[in-house]
Amino acid sequence: MIQDNPALIAAIRDRFAHVESCPFQGPRIYLENGGGALTLKSVVETSAFYAAIPDNQGRDNPAAAALSSTIEKARADLRVFMNPASGQFIVGETGTELLFRMIRTACLNAPKGSRVIGSSIEHPSSRSAARHWASATEMEYVNVPHDDASGLVTAADYASHMTPDVAVATILHASPVTGIGMDVAAISTAIRAVAPSCFIIVDGIQHAAHGQMDLEAYDVDGYAISPYKVFSRHGYGIAWISDRLTELPHEALNGGPVSNWELGTRDTGAFATISNVVEYVDWLGGEVSDETGTRQRIEAAGRAIHAYETHLTNALINGTANLPGLRSMNGVTIIAGADNPGREGTVSFVVDGVASTDIVERLKQQGIRTHTRKADHYSGNVLLPLNLPDCIRVSMCHYNTTDEVAKTLSAIRVIISNSSPVRS
């Protein structure tokens, strides 16, 4: 267990850059992991190394051969990390771009008159892509409403809207607004029970840092992540695509390999840095278990991360170090409920009569980095049904500490007590 091992927490934090201070702000507590996780020091070093190499893959020289080997190692590492039975991993511009591409390809190859299904909880990365390409290909888009109170959409919700002519489906693994995770495997099973050949695309961007991924168990056709949200860096996205999605007609160079989805020369450093992430999770699994296999250590790390982040979110909600939690503070409402077993590292809340932006600003002044989610095109699908213009998001990862939570609770309590209501 991570929470019972101060030495392990210190070792974890030592592997990340800018854990306790920002190069622009100075000392701070970083609770904005939903916007981008901290970066592994090994990723920073690897990025610098590969950025200086002028060679490309596919040439007849030692550097090119080394670059190709680095890329192949990264693909092999991803197979262990995310556990697909088959298919391939591709790298693109961002996780959002890859979701658009997978959904576009599935829609363009769908039978005429078929339908696309998705849920109202989804981030616009998948929801906008699905609705756009449904319209462009003259397919009906079917919306599955999520439960506003819990922030969940379930397999039963999908099942109640499924018909055999659904050819493309999208699923959100976890919400970046609420932090609540969905049961992807159960939803996929419900979809395939009615439409077995449906292409199922999953947005795993928010979930990836908060537990583990098991593509073999999900029975889907596409899964996208954004590495900057899972301890790597900006500038690329990763998608896994099934064999049957791979084989659909798609953009490619004439005369090139038919299974190739990547366009242009790849950034070897991007591949190398995802290997750094897998190596880190493998190390952590060895610290929290006696497992000897790499996949088994990764699974152990995932369980430990989820358990520790649950400990942190429970501390924020219920209190710690004799400090009352959010649920005990006057006027505080926790989005998706205080007792939600689907929570993954994030707690979003509002305070009656106090603007969320005001609270986030005052926390920033005290060196505590959080974020305001507004009822815009990113978060309006969650906040508008709750009649909320905004909320405060506190998003944690397994390198955060209970002491950081306690300092945050103390600061929030003082801010609320000193605030004048600005809205009813």
C-alpha positions in Angstrom: 0.0 0.0 0.0 1.3 3.4 -0.9 -0.4 5.4 1.9 1.3 3.3 4.6 4.8 3.8 3.2 6.3 7.3 3.6 9.6 6.1 2.1 7.8 4.9 -1.0 5.9 8.1 -1.4 9.2 10.0 -1.2 10.7 7.7 -3.8 7.7 8.2 -6.1 7.8 12.0 -5.8 11.6 12.0 -6.4 10.9 10.5 -9.9 8.8 13.5 -11.0 9.8 17.0 -12.1 8.4 20.1 -10.3 6.6 18.1 -7.6 6.8 20.9 -5.0 7.4 24.0 -7.0 6.6 25.7 -10.3 9.4 27.4 -12.3 7.1 30.3 -12.9 5.2 30.5 -9.6 7.5 29.1 -7.0 6.5 26.6 -4.2 3.1 25.2 -4.9 0.9 22.1 -4.3 -0.1 20.6 -7.7 -3.7 19.5 -7.7 -4.4 20.1 -11.4 -3.5 16.6 -12.7 -6.7 16.5 -14.7 -5.3 19.2 -16.9 -2.0 17.3 -17.2 0.0 15.1 -14.9 3.5 15.8 -13.6 6.3 14.7 -15.9 8.7 11.9 -15.1 12.3 13.1 -14.8 13.3 10.2 -17.1 10.9 11.6 -19.7 12.6 15.0 -19.6 16.0 13.4 -20.1 14.9 11.1 -22.8 13.1 14.0 -24.7 16.3 16.0 -24.7 18.4 13.1 -25.9 16.2 12.3 -28.9 15.6 15.9 -29.8 19.3 16.3 -30.6 19.4 13.4 -33.1 19.2 14.5 -36.7 18.7 11.0 -38.2 15.4 9.4 -39.3 14.1 5.9 -39.2 14.5 3.7 -42.3 18.0 4.8 -43.3 21.1 2.6 -43.7 23.1 3.9 -40.7 23.6 2.9 -37.1 21.5 5.9 -35.8 18.5 5.0 -38.0 18.7 1.4 -36.8 18.8 2.5 -33.2 15.8 4.8 -33.7 13.8 1.9 -35.3 14.7 -0.3 -32.4 13.5 2.3 -29.9 10.2 2.6 -31.7 9.7 -1.2 -31.8 10.6 -1.4 -28.1 8.0 1.2 -27.3 5.3 -0.6 -29.2 6.2 -3.8 -27.3 6.1 -1.9 -24.0 2.7 -0.6 -24.8 1.4 -4.1 -25.5 2.4 -5.0 -21.9 1.1 -1.8 -20.4 -2.3 -1.8 -22.1 -2.7 -5.6 -22.7 -4.3 -6.0 -26.1 -4.7 -9.5 -27.6 -3.9 -8.2 -31.1 -4.2 -4.9 -33.1 -1.6 -2.2 -33.3 -0.5 1.0 -31.6 -0.2 4.3 -33.6 1.1 7.7 -32.6 -0.5 10.9 -33.8 -0.8 14.6 -33.0 -3.0 14.3 -29.8 -5.4 11.9 -28.2 -8.2 14.1 -29.5 -6.9 14.0 -33.1 -6.7 10.2 -32.9 -10.2 9.9 -31.6 -11.4 12.0 -34.5 -9.5 9.8 -36.9 -10.7 6.5 -35.6 -14.3 7.7 -35.4 -14.1 9.2 -38.9 -12.8 6.0 -40.4 -15.4 3.9 -38.7 -18.2 6.2 -39.9 -17.0 6.5 -43.4 -17.0 2.7 -43.8 -20.3 2.1 -42.0 -23.3 0.6 -43.9 -25.6 3.2 -45.4 -28.5 4.0 -43.0 -26.7 2.7 -39.9 -26.5 4.6 -36.6 -23.8 6.0 -34.2 -24.3 5.8 -30.4 -22.6 7.8 -27.7 -23.4 9.3 -24.3 -24.0 12.7 -22.9 -21.2 12.3 -20.3 -18.5 12.2 -23.0 -15.8 14.8 -23.5 -16.1 16.6 -26.8 -13.0 14.7 -28.0 -15.3 11.7 -28.8 -18.7 13.3 -28.7 -17.9 16.1 -31.2 -16.2 13.6 -33.6 -19.1 11.2 -33.4 -21.7 13.8 -34.0 -19.8 15.5 -36.8 -19.1 12.3 -38.7 -22.6 11.0 -38.1 -23.9 14.1 -39.8 -21.3 14.0 -42.6 -22.1 10.4 -43.5 -25.9 10.8 -43.0 -26.0 8.5 -40.0 -28.4 9.0 -37.1 -26.7 9.9 -33.9 -28.2 8.3 -30.8 -27.6 10.0 -27.5 -27.5 8.0 -24.3 -28.2 10.3 -21.3 -26.0 10.0 -18.3 -27.3 10.2 -14.7 -26.7 13.8 -13.6 -26.5 13.0 -9.9 -23.9 10.3 -10.1 -22.1 11.4 -13.3 -22.4 7.9 -14.6 -23.6 6.2 -17.8 -24.1 2.5 -17.4 -24.4 -0.6 -19.6 -28.1 -0.7 -18.9 -28.4 2.9 -20.2 -26.6 1.9 -23.5 -28.7 -1.2 -23.8 -32.0 0.7 -23.6 -30.9 2.7 -26.7 -29.3 0.0 -28.7 -30.6 -1.4 -32.0 -29.0 -3.9 -34.5 -28.2 -1.1 -37.0 -25.7 0.7 -34.7 -22.4 0.5 -36.5 -20.2 2.9 -34.4 -20.2 3.5 -30.7 -18.2 5.7 -28.4 -17.5 5.3 -24.7 -15.8 7.6 -22.2 -13.7 5.7 -19.7 -13.6 8.5 -17.1 -14.9 12.1 -17.0 -12.3 14.9 -16.7 -15.1 17.1 -15.1 -16.2 14.7 -12.3 -13.4 12.1 -12.3 -16.0 9.3 -12.3 -15.1 6.2 -14.3 -17.4 4.1 -16.5 -17.5 0.3 -16.7 -16.2 0.0 -20.3 -16.2 -3.8 -20.4 -19.9 -3.9 -19.3 -20.9 -1.2 -21.8 -19.1 -2.9 -24.6 -20.8 -6.2 -23.8 -24.2 -4.5 -23.8 -23.4 -3.0 -27.2 -22.2 -6.2 -28.8 -25.2 -8.2 -27.4 -27.4 -6.2 -29.9 -24.9 -5.2 -32.6 -21.9 -7.6 -32.6 -20.0 -6.0 -35.4 -20.2 -2.5 -34.1 -17.0 -0.5 -34.0 -16.4 0.6 -30.5 -14.1 3.6 -29.8 -13.0 4.5 -26.3 -11.7 7.8 -24.9 -9.2 6.7 -22.2 -7.5 10.1 -21.9 -8.7 10.9 -18.3 -8.5 7.3 -17.0 -5.0 6.3 -18.1 -3.2 7.8 -15.1 -5.5 6.5 -12.4 -5.4 2.8 -12.4 -4.8 0.3 -15.2 -5.8 -0.5 -18.7 -6.8 -3.9 -20.0 -7.7 -3.8 -23.6 -8.2 -7.5 -23.9 -11.0 -7.3 -21.3 -12.8 -4.4 -23.0 -13.6 -6.0 -26.4 -13.4 -2.7 -28.2 -11.8 -1.5 -31.5 -10.1 1.7 -30.6 -8.7 3.3 -27.4 -6.9 6.7 -27.2 -4.7 8.2 -24.5 -2.8 11.5 -24.2 0.6 10.8 -22.8 0.9 14.2 -21.1 -1.9 13.1 -18.8 -0.1 9.8 -17.9 3.4 11.1 -16.8 4.9 11.8 -20.2 4.9 15.0 -22.2 2.9 17.1 -24.7 3.2 16.8 -28.4 1.7 13.4 -29.2 -1.2 11.0 -28.7 -1.3 7.2 -28.7 -4.1 5.0 -30.0 -4.6 1.3 -30.1 -6.7 0.0 -33.0 -8.0 -3.5 -33.5 -7.1 -5.6 -36.5 -10.5 -5.1 -38.1 -10.3 -1.3 -37.6 -6.8 -1.4 -39.0 -8.1 -3.1 -42.2 -10.8 -0.5 -43.0 -10.0 1.8 -45.9 -8.2 4.9 -44.4 -5.8 7.7 -45.3 -2.5 6.2 -46.4 0.3 6.8 -48.9 -0.4 5.1 -52.3 1.7 2.0 -52.6 2.6 1.9 -49.0 1.8 -0.8 -46.5 -2.0 -1.3 -46.3 -1.9 -1.6 -42.4 0.0 1.7 -41.9 -2.0 4.4 -40.2 0.8 6.7 -39.4 1.5 9.5 -41.8 5.0 10.9 -42.1 8.2 10.5 -40.0 7.6 9.6 -36.4 9.1 11.4 -33.4 11.3 8.7 -31.9 11.4 10.6 -28.6 7.7 10.3 -28.3 7.9 6.5 -28.4 10.9 6.5 -26.1 9.2 8.5 -23.4 6.2 6.2 -23.3 8.7 3.4 -22.6 9.8 5.6 -19.6 6.3 5.6 -18.4 5.9 1.8 -18.6 9.3 1.4 -16.9 8.1 3.6 -14.1 4.8 1.8 -13.6 6.7 -1.6 -13.7 9.1 -0.2 -11.0 6.1 0.9 -8.8 4.5 -2.5 -9.2 7.7 -4.1 -7.9 7.6 -1.8 -4.8 4.0 -2.7 -3.9 4.0 -6.4 -4.7 6.2 -9.5 -5.0 5.2 -10.1 -8.6 8.0 -11.1 -11.0 6.2 -10.7 -14.4 6.1 -7.2 -16.0 2.3 -7.3 -16.7 1.6 -8.6 -13.2 3.7 -5.8 -11.7 1.8 -3.2 -13.9 -1.5 -4.6 -12.6 -0.3 -4.4 -9.0 0.8 -0.8 -9.6 -2.6 0.0 -11.0 -4.4 -1.5 -8.0 -2.1 0.5 -5.6 -2.6 3.7 -7.5 -6.3 3.4 -7.5 -6.4 2.5 -3.7 -4.1 5.4 -2.8 -6.0 7.9 -4.9 -9.2 6.7 -3.3 -7.6 7.4 0.1 -6.7 10.9 -1.0 -10.1 11.7 -2.4 -11.8 10.3 0.7 -9.5 12.5 2.8 -10.6 15.6 0.8 -14.3 14.6 1.1 -14.4 13.3 4.6 -11.6 15.2 6.3 -8.1 14.4 7.6 -5.8 15.5 10.5 -8.8 16.7 12.5 -9.9 18.9 9.6 -13.4 18.6 8.4 -13.8 17.4 4.8 -15.7 19.1 2.0 -18.9 17.3 2.9 -18.9 18.9 6.3 -18.4 22.5 5.0 -21.4 24.8 4.9 -22.7 25.4 1.4 -20.4 22.9 -0.4 -21.9 20.5 -3.0 -19.7 17.7 -4.3 -20.4 17.0 -8.0 -21.4 13.4 -8.6 -22.0 12.8 -4.9 -19.7 12.4 -1.9 -20.0 8.6 -1.9 -19.3 7.6 -5.4 -17.3 4.3 -5.9 -16.5 5.3 -9.5 -14.3 8.2 -8.5 -10.8 8.3 -9.9 -8.6 10.8 -8.3 -10.8 13.9 -8.8 -13.2 15.8 -6.7 -15.2 18.7 -8.2 -17.4 20.9 -6.0 -19.2 24.2 -5.8 -19.8 26.6 -2.9 -23.2 28.3 -2.5 -22.9 32.0 -3.1 -19.2 32.0 -4.0 -17.8 32.0 -7.5 -15.6 29.0 -8.3 -13.1 31.3 -10.0 -12.8 33.2 -6.8 -11.9 30.1 -4.8 -9.5 28.9 -7.4 -7.8 32.3 -7.5 -7.5 32.4 -3.7 -6.1 28.9 -3.6 -3.5 29.9 -6.3 -2.4 32.9 -4.2 -1.7 30.3 -1.4 0.3 28.1 -3.8 -2.4 25.5 -4.3 -3.0 24.8 -8.0 -6.6 23.7 -8.9 -8.8 24.5 -11.8 -12.2 26.1 -12.7 -14.4 24.0 -15.0 -16.9 26.2 -16.7 -20.2 25.3 -18.4 -18.7 25.7 -21.8 -18.2 23.4 -24.7 -15.9 21.2 -22.6 -17.9 20.8 -19.4 -21.4 22.2 -20.2 -22.8 18.7 -20.7 -22.1 18.0 -17.0 -22.7 21.3 -15.4 -25.7 22.8 -17.3 -28.1 20.0 -16.3 -27.1 20.8 -12.7 -27.8 24.5 -13.2 -24.2 25.3 -12.4 -22.1 27.9 -14.3 -18.8 26.4 -13.1 -17.2 24.3 -10.4 -13.8 23.8 -8.7 -11.9 20.7 -9.8 -9.3 19.2 -7.4 -7.5 16.5 -9.3 -4.9 14.3 -7.7 -2.5 11.6 -8.7 -0.6 9.0 -6.6 2.4 11.3 -6.0 0.2 13.7 -4.1 0.1 13.4 -0.3 -2.3 13.5 2.6 -0.5 16.5 4.0 -1.2 18.4 0.7 -4.9 17.5 1.1 -4.9 18.7 4.7 -3.3 22.1 3.6 -5.9 22.4 0.9 -8.8 21.7 3.2 -7.5 24.3 5.7 -7.2 26.8 2.9 -10.7 26.1 1.5 -12.2 26.4 4.9 -10.7 29.8 5.5 -11.6 31.0 2.0 -15.3 30.0 2.4 -15.5 31.6 5.9 -14.1 34.9 4.6 -16.0 35.0 1.3 -19.0 37.2 0.6 -21.8 35.6 -1.5 -21.7 36.7 -5.1 -24.6 34.5 -6.5 -27.6 32.8 -5.1 
